[in-house]
């Protein structure tokens, strides 16, 4: 994985956690989309439904919460204090835990698709979509929810 190499070069402590993607996607949804009813979540395809692949980042593209997008999102992510972070993907159960992530920037994950970065306390999230340039990247803080 190219991302792992990028992170190692920045002296981050990396722990790969297989099979935890479902847990983190669920916790992300509980944290950032808790204000939406099940029907609202279905209507924006927040998760897989009736053969359609869902995306957690639809929370932003359907304007269902406050967020920053594009350069503003990148700048917010680059400014926010990062020590311990979690990285997970929309369509993979692989998770990466990072310690000493102070040097993590938007450039490090810009080539990834449908990737979610969160702090361990779920205070904020940074998301790079497979449609970046059209949708995303996004930054959201629970402070504003």
C-alpha positions as CSV (number, residue, x, y, z in Angstrom):
1,X,0.0,0.0,0.0
2,X,1.5,3.3,-1.1
3,X,-0.1,5.3,1.7
4,X,1.7,3.2,4.3
5,X,5.0,4.1,2.7
6,X,4.1,7.8,2.7
7,X,3.1,7.7,6.4
8,X,6.2,5.7,7.4
9,X,8.5,8.3,5.8
10,X,6.9,10.9,8.1
11,X,7.8,8.8,11.2
12,X,4.3,7.9,12.1
13,X,3.6,4.8,14.2
14,X,1.3,2.7,12.1
15,X,-0.8,-0.2,13.1
16,X,-2.8,-2.0,10.4
17,X,-6.1,-3.3,11.8
18,X,-7.8,-5.8,9.5
19,X,-11.6,-6.4,9.6
20,X,-12.5,-3.3,11.6
21,X,-13.9,-1.2,8.7
22,X,-17.5,-2.1,9.4
23,X,-17.1,-0.9,13.0
24,X,-15.5,2.4,12.1
25,X,-18.0,3.1,9.3
26,X,-20.9,2.5,11.8
27,X,-19.3,4.6,14.5
28,X,-18.7,7.4,11.9
29,X,-22.4,7.3,10.9
30,X,-23.5,7.3,14.5
31,X,-21.3,10.4,15.2
32,X,-21.7,12.5,12.1
33,X,-25.2,11.5,10.8
34,X,-27.0,10.9,14.1
35,X,-29.4,13.8,13.4
36,X,-30.8,12.0,10.3
37,X,-33.6,9.5,10.6
38,X,-33.3,6.0,9.0
39,X,-35.5,7.2,6.1
40,X,-33.3,10.3,5.6
41,X,-30.2,8.1,5.6
42,X,-31.7,5.8,3.0
43,X,-32.9,8.7,0.8
44,X,-29.3,9.9,0.4
45,X,-27.8,6.4,0.1
46,X,-25.6,6.9,3.1
47,X,-25.1,3.1,3.2
48,X,-25.8,0.2,0.8
49,X,-29.5,-0.1,0.0
50,X,-31.4,-2.2,-2.5
51,X,-28.4,-2.9,-4.6
52,X,-27.1,0.7,-4.7
53,X,-23.7,1.3,-3.1
54,X,-23.9,3.8,-0.3
55,X,-21.3,6.4,0.7
56,X,-21.0,8.0,4.1
57,X,-19.8,11.2,2.4
58,X,-23.2,11.6,0.9
59,X,-23.9,13.3,4.2
60,X,-22.0,16.2,2.7
61,X,-22.8,16.0,-1.0
62,X,-26.5,16.1,-0.1
63,X,-25.9,19.0,2.3
64,X,-27.3,17.3,5.4
65,X,-24.8,18.8,7.8
66,X,-22.3,21.6,8.1
67,X,-18.9,21.0,6.4
68,X,-16.1,22.6,4.5
69,X,-15.2,21.5,0.9
70,X,-12.3,21.6,-1.5
71,X,-9.4,23.9,-0.5
72,X,-11.2,25.0,2.7
73,X,-11.5,21.4,3.8
74,X,-7.8,20.8,3.0
75,X,-6.7,23.8,4.9
76,X,-8.8,22.9,7.9
77,X,-7.5,19.4,8.0
78,X,-3.9,20.6,7.6
79,X,-4.4,23.1,10.5
80,X,-6.1,20.8,13.0
81,X,-4.0,19.2,15.7
82,X,-3.5,15.5,14.9
83,X,-1.8,13.0,17.2
84,X,-3.7,9.8,17.1
85,X,-5.8,9.2,14.0
86,X,-7.7,6.4,12.3
87,X,-8.0,5.9,8.6
88,X,-10.6,3.7,7.0
89,X,-12.2,3.2,3.6
90,X,-15.7,3.0,2.3
91,X,-15.3,-0.3,0.6
92,X,-12.6,-2.1,2.6
93,X,-12.5,-3.5,6.1
94,X,-8.9,-2.6,6.5
95,X,-8.2,0.2,9.0
96,X,-5.0,2.1,9.8
97,X,-4.3,3.4,13.3
98,X,-1.8,6.3,13.4
99,X,0.2,7.6,16.4
100,X,2.4,10.6,16.1
101,X,0.3,11.9,13.2
102,X,1.2,15.5,13.6
103,X,2.7,15.7,10.1
104,X,-0.3,14.1,8.4
105,X,-1.6,16.4,5.6
106,X,-4.2,16.4,2.9
107,X,-1.4,15.8,0.3
108,X,-0.7,12.4,2.0
109,X,-4.1,11.1,1.2
110,X,-5.0,13.0,-2.0
111,X,-4.5,10.0,-4.2
112,X,-6.8,7.7,-2.1
113,X,-10.4,7.2,-2.9
114,X,-13.3,7.1,-0.5
115,X,-11.0,7.4,2.5
116,X,-12.0,8.7,5.9
117,X,-9.6,10.2,8.4
118,X,-10.8,10.8,11.9
119,X,-9.3,11.6,15.3
120,X,-9.7,8.8,17.8
121,X,-12.3,10.7,19.7
122,X,-14.4,11.3,16.5
123,X,-14.2,15.1,17.0
124,X,-13.6,15.7,13.3
125,X,-13.3,13.9,9.9
126,X,-11.6,14.5,6.6
127,X,-12.9,12.6,3.6
128,X,-11.5,12.2,0.1
129,X,-14.0,10.9,-2.4
130,X,-13.6,9.1,-5.7
131,X,-15.2,12.2,-7.1
132,X,-12.8,14.7,-5.7
133,X,-12.9,17.9,-7.8
134,X,-16.7,17.4,-8.2
135,X,-17.5,16.2,-4.6
136,X,-15.0,16.8,-1.9
137,X,-12.7,16.6,-0.2
138,X,-14.7,17.3,2.9
139,X,-13.9,18.4,6.4
140,X,-16.4,18.3,9.3
141,X,-16.0,18.9,13.0
142,X,-18.5,17.7,15.6
143,X,-18.1,21.2,17.2
144,X,-20.4,22.5,14.5
145,X,-23.0,19.7,14.6
